[in-house]
Amino acid sequence: MSRKESILILPVITEKSTFVRDAHRTVAFRVLRDANKIEIKDAVESIFKVKVESVRTARFHGKKRRQGRYSGRRPDWKKAYVTLKEGEKMIEFSEAV
């Protein structure tokens, strides 16, 4: 698997991401923490064969978790909001993932 294919980890499917997808042609992905906006744009365009208008990113800290007396943390992660250009078909996740 090349770097381009491994940048997109999985789509984020939540109530908020579904609303944003329908209202603003924006799709949310969980991406590698060290991926930049240009790499994310290139990966989406090559995998899904669509044109990307813009990419916004957000970084999240992993939640603290406990199991009995042992505590730990989930890993930090990054989310990318990818807006498609006008006239592009909406990404269906069953196509390429």
N, CA and C atoms as a LAMMPS dump frame, in Angstrom:
ITEM: TIMESTEP
0
ITEM: NUMBER OF ATOMS
291
ITEM: BOX BOUNDS ff ff ff
-5.0000000000000000e+02 5.0000000000000000e+02
-5.0000000000000000e+02 5.0000000000000000e+02
-5.0000000000000000e+02 5.0000000000000000e+02
ITEM: ATOMS id mol type element x y z
1 1 1 N 0.857 -1.174 0
2 1 2 C 0 0 0
3 1 3 C 0.902 1.236 0
4 2 1 N 0.607 2.161 -0.878
5 2 2 C 1.417 3.368 -0.967
6 2 3 C 1.007 4.373 0.11
7 3 1 N 1.814 5.406 0.263
8 3 2 C 1.53 6.448 1.259
9 3 3 C 0.187 7.11 0.966
10 4 1 N -0.1 7.343 -0.33
11 4 2 C -1.333 8.021 -0.718
12 4 3 C -2.564 7.235 -0.269
13 5 1 N -2.505 5.922 -0.391
14 5 2 C -3.628 5.081 -0.002
15 5 3 C -3.761 4.935 1.5
16 6 1 N -2.656 5.065 2.213
17 6 2 C -2.705 4.859 3.659
18 6 3 C -3.027 6.138 4.437
19 7 1 N -3.084 7.292 3.771
20 7 2 C -3.391 8.548 4.469
21 7 3 C -4.805 8.527 5.021
22 8 1 N -5.77 8.066 4.23
23 8 2 C -7.16 7.991 4.676
24 8 3 C -7.349 6.698 5.462
25 9 1 N -7.615 6.815 6.754
26 9 2 C -7.773 5.625 7.582
27 9 3 C -9.186 5.07 7.442
28 10 1 N -10.197 5.919 7.694
29 10 2 C -11.579 5.496 7.543
30 10 3 C -12.491 6.711 7.519
31 11 1 N -13.674 6.572 6.922
32 11 2 C -14.612 7.701 6.939
33 11 3 C -15.237 7.853 8.313
34 12 1 N -15.529 9.093 8.693
35 12 2 C -16.197 9.37 9.959
36 12 3 C -17.688 9.485 9.649
37 13 1 N -18.457 8.542 10.165
38 13 2 C -19.895 8.527 9.91
39 13 3 C -20.616 8.764 11.231
40 14 1 N -21.007 10.021 11.437
41 14 2 C -21.749 10.413 12.632
42 14 3 C -22.944 11.249 12.186
43 15 1 N -23.775 11.634 13.139
44 15 2 C -24.915 12.473 12.807
45 15 3 C -24.452 13.817 12.243
46 16 1 N -23.424 14.394 12.848
47 16 2 C -22.903 15.68 12.382
48 16 3 C -22.28 15.555 10.989
49 17 1 N -21.473 14.527 10.772
50 17 2 C -20.821 14.39 9.47
51 17 3 C -21.837 14.1 8.363
52 18 1 N -22.919 13.407 8.684
53 18 2 C -23.964 13.159 7.698
54 18 3 C -24.68 14.451 7.332
55 19 1 N -24.961 15.299 8.319
56 19 2 C -25.591 16.59 8.059
57 19 3 C -24.693 17.465 7.189
58 20 1 N -23.406 17.541 7.527
59 20 2 C -22.457 18.356 6.756
60 20 3 C -22.32 17.821 5.333
61 21 1 N -22.354 16.516 5.189
62 21 2 C -22.247 15.901 3.864
63 21 3 C -23.425 16.294 2.977
64 22 1 N -24.62 16.24 3.536
65 22 2 C -25.81 16.564 2.744
66 22 3 C -25.946 18.062 2.475
67 23 1 N -25.596 18.892 3.443
68 23 2 C -25.81 20.334 3.313
69 23 3 C -24.69 21.059 2.575
70 24 1 N -23.45 20.6 2.72
71 24 2 C -22.312 21.387 2.226
72 24 3 C -21.356 20.623 1.307
73 25 1 N -21.721 19.419 0.834
74 25 2 C -20.842 18.615 -0.031
75 25 3 C -19.495 18.352 0.636
76 26 1 N -19.506 18.111 1.948
77 26 2 C -18.276 17.905 2.708
78 26 3 C -18.28 16.509 3.319
79 27 1 N -17.158 15.813 3.185
80 27 2 C -17.018 14.46 3.702
81 27 3 C -15.933 14.466 4.768
82 28 1 N -16.139 13.725 5.858
83 28 2 C -15.174 13.672 6.961
84 28 3 C -14.427 12.338 6.927
85 29 1 N -13.115 12.411 7.114
86 29 2 C -12.266 11.23 7.152
87 29 3 C -11.373 11.281 8.378
88 30 1 N -11.071 10.119 8.943
89 30 2 C -10.01 10.001 9.934
90 30 3 C -8.732 9.78 9.139
91 31 1 N -7.702 10.584 9.404
92 31 2 C -6.477 10.54 8.598
93 31 3 C -5.259 10.364 9.504
94 32 1 N -4.114 10.095 8.881
95 32 2 C -2.866 10.002 9.643
96 32 3 C -2.571 11.333 10.321
97 33 1 N -1.986 11.269 11.509
98 33 2 C -1.725 12.497 12.266
99 33 3 C -0.694 13.395 11.593
100 34 1 N 0.23 12.823 10.82
101 34 2 C 1.278 13.643 10.207
102 34 3 C 0.948 14.038 8.765
103 35 1 N -0.256 13.727 8.292
104 35 2 C -0.649 14.084 6.928
105 35 3 C -1.025 15.56 6.863
106 36 1 N -0.58 16.244 5.797
107 36 2 C -0.954 17.65 5.635
108 36 3 C -2.112 17.768 4.645
109 37 1 N -2.625 18.983 4.461
110 37 2 C -3.819 19.202 3.64
111 37 3 C -3.586 18.84 2.173
112 38 1 N -2.41 19.102 1.669
113 38 2 C -2.107 18.798 0.265
114 38 3 C -2.1 17.289 0.042
115 39 1 N -1.502 16.539 0.949
116 39 2 C -1.485 15.083 0.833
117 39 3 C -2.893 14.498 0.927
118 40 1 N -3.716 15.052 1.824
119 40 2 C -5.09 14.576 1.976
120 40 3 C -5.876 14.837 0.693
121 41 1 N -5.714 16.031 0.125
122 41 2 C -6.402 16.38 -1.122
123 41 3 C -6 15.43 -2.241
124 42 1 N -4.7 15.186 -2.409
125 42 2 C -4.225 14.291 -3.459
126 42 3 C -4.752 12.87 -3.266
127 43 1 N -4.801 12.406 -2.014
128 43 2 C -5.275 11.052 -1.739
129 43 3 C -6.755 10.904 -2.084
130 44 1 N -7.582 11.872 -1.701
131 44 2 C -9.014 11.8 -1.997
132 44 3 C -9.248 11.864 -3.504
133 45 1 N -8.543 12.755 -4.196
134 45 2 C -8.724 12.882 -5.642
135 45 3 C -8.301 11.619 -6.384
136 46 1 N -7.224 10.976 -5.956
137 46 2 C -6.762 9.79 -6.676
138 46 3 C -7.594 8.546 -6.343
139 47 1 N -8.038 8.407 -5.102
140 47 2 C -8.786 7.208 -4.714
141 47 3 C -10.226 7.264 -5.224
142 48 1 N -10.902 8.414 -5.039
143 48 2 C -12.32 8.509 -5.372
144 48 3 C -12.597 9.159 -6.727
145 49 1 N -11.564 9.639 -7.436
146 49 2 C -11.708 10.246 -8.768
147 49 3 C -12.679 11.421 -8.753
148 50 1 N -12.493 12.349 -7.808
149 50 2 C -13.299 13.569 -7.7
150 50 3 C -12.361 14.767 -7.565
151 51 1 N -12.887 15.98 -7.752
152 51 2 C -12.111 17.209 -7.574
153 51 3 C -12.438 17.794 -6.205
154 52 1 N -11.402 18.173 -5.46
155 52 2 C -11.548 18.699 -4.1
156 52 3 C -11.412 20.215 -4.134
157 53 1 N -12.332 20.889 -3.47
158 53 2 C -12.29 22.349 -3.383
159 53 3 C -11.417 22.803 -2.222
160 54 1 N -11.632 22.223 -1.028
161 54 2 C -10.84 22.624 0.133
162 54 3 C -10.755 21.482 1.138
163 55 1 N -9.773 21.595 2.031
164 55 2 C -9.576 20.618 3.097
165 55 3 C -9.372 21.379 4.398
166 56 1 N -10.127 20.997 5.428
167 56 2 C -9.933 21.54 6.778
168 56 3 C -9.59 20.38 7.687
169 57 1 N -8.698 20.621 8.647
170 57 2 C -8.293 19.537 9.543
171 57 3 C -8.513 19.937 10.991
172 58 1 N -8.668 18.919 11.834
173 58 2 C -8.818 19.122 13.274
174 58 3 C -8.081 17.991 13.984
175 59 1 N -7.366 18.34 15.051
176 59 2 C -6.632 17.347 15.827
177 59 3 C -7.362 17.098 17.129
178 60 1 N -7.404 15.843 17.558
179 60 2 C -8.113 15.451 18.765
180 60 3 C -7.179 14.682 19.691
181 61 1 N -7.313 14.93 20.991
182 61 2 C -6.564 14.177 21.991
183 61 3 C -7.331 12.907 22.323
184 62 1 N -6.599 11.822 22.544
185 62 2 C -7.236 10.562 22.894
186 62 3 C -7.853 10.631 24.287
187 63 1 N -8.966 9.944 24.446
188 63 2 C -9.665 9.953 25.727
189 63 3 C -8.916 9.113 26.756
190 64 1 N -9.05 9.491 28.019
191 64 2 C -8.483 8.696 29.106
192 64 3 C -9.428 7.539 29.393
193 65 1 N -8.876 6.352 29.558
194 65 2 C -9.672 5.154 29.815
195 65 3 C -9.098 4.419 31.007
196 66 1 N -9.985 3.765 31.749
197 66 2 C -9.561 2.972 32.899
198 66 3 C -10.158 1.591 32.794
199 67 1 N -9.391 0.631 33.299
200 67 2 C -9.91 -0.721 33.434
201 67 3 C -9.456 -1.203 34.807
202 68 1 N -10.386 -1.111 35.758
203 68 2 C -10.033 -1.421 37.132
204 68 3 C -9.1 -0.357 37.671
205 69 1 N -7.986 -0.781 38.206
206 69 2 C -7.033 0.196 38.743
207 69 3 C -6.021 0.669 37.714
208 70 1 N -6.069 0.121 36.513
209 70 2 C -5.134 0.499 35.464
210 70 3 C -5.747 1.599 34.599
211 71 1 N -4.955 2.603 34.316
212 71 2 C -5.46 3.685 33.468
213 71 3 C -4.539 3.842 32.268
214 72 1 N -5.111 4.372 31.213
215 72 2 C -4.352 4.587 29.992
216 72 3 C -5.068 5.596 29.132
217 73 1 N -4.59 5.756 27.906
218 73 2 C -5.197 6.711 26.98
219 73 3 C -5.332 6.078 25.619
220 74 1 N -6.38 6.479 24.92
221 74 2 C -6.485 6.142 23.513
222 74 3 C -5.529 7.048 22.754
223 75 1 N -5.11 6.647 21.569
224 75 2 C -4.157 7.491 20.835
225 75 3 C -4.809 8.773 20.313
226 76 1 N -3.993 9.827 20.159
227 76 2 C -4.456 11.059 19.531
228 76 3 C -4.77 10.769 18.069
229 77 1 N -5.674 11.57 17.463
230 77 2 C -6.039 11.339 16.075
231 77 3 C -6.384 12.638 15.387
232 78 1 N -6.523 12.57 14.064
233 78 2 C -6.767 13.756 13.247
234 78 3 C -7.94 13.482 12.309
235 79 1 N -8.803 14.509 12.143
236 79 2 C -9.959 14.411 11.254
237 79 3 C -9.817 15.453 10.163
238 80 1 N -10.199 15.085 8.943
239 80 2 C -10.145 16.01 7.806
240 80 3 C -11.544 16.155 7.224
241 81 1 N -11.971 17.407 7.046
242 81 2 C -13.22 17.721 6.363
243 81 3 C -12.869 18.106 4.928
244 82 1 N -13.301 17.31 3.964
245 82 2 C -12.965 17.503 2.556
246 82 3 C -14.207 17.998 1.83
247 83 1 N -14.13 19.216 1.265
248 83 2 C -15.245 19.794 0.512
249 83 3 C -15.01 19.55 -0.972
250 84 1 N -16.022 18.996 -1.628
251 84 2 C -15.932 18.702 -3.054
252 84 3 C -16.375 19.9 -3.875
253 85 1 N -15.851 20.015 -5.1
254 85 2 C -16.226 21.116 -5.992
255 85 3 C -17.66 20.929 -6.481
256 86 1 N -18.265 22.042 -6.92
257 86 2 C -19.626 22.013 -7.479
258 86 3 C -19.675 21.056 -8.66
259 87 1 N -20.743 20.285 -8.753
260 87 2 C -20.929 19.385 -9.881
261 87 3 C -20.289 18.025 -9.716
262 88 1 N -19.477 17.828 -8.696
263 88 2 C -18.851 16.525 -8.468
264 88 3 C -19.856 15.595 -7.802
265 89 1 N -19.755 14.301 -8.13
266 89 2 C -20.646 13.335 -7.5
267 89 3 C -20.196 13.107 -6.057
268 90 1 N -21.163 12.889 -5.174
269 90 2 C -20.847 12.674 -3.759
270 90 3 C -20.18 11.315 -3.597
271 91 1 N -19.232 11.237 -2.691
272 91 2 C -18.486 10.004 -2.453
273 91 3 C -19.38 9.014 -1.735
274 92 1 N -19.468 7.8 -2.292
275 92 2 C -20.131 6.7 -1.621
276 92 3 C -19.018 5.824 -1.065
277 93 1 N -19.057 5.541 0.214
278 93 2 C -17.933 4.857 0.854
279 93 3 C -17.782 3.416 0.429
280 94 1 N -18.806 2.812 -0.131
281 94 2 C -18.699 1.437 -0.592
282 94 3 C -17.951 1.322 -1.917
283 95 1 N -17.689 2.459 -2.599
284 95 2 C -17.008 2.433 -3.899
285 95 3 C -15.549 2.009 -3.798
286 96 1 N -14.787 2.671 -2.938
287 96 2 C -13.341 2.459 -2.948
288 96 3 C -12.779 1.944 -1.631
289 97 1 N -13.569 1.945 -0.591
290 97 2 C -13.023 1.533 0.713
291 97 3 C -13.344 0.091 0.967
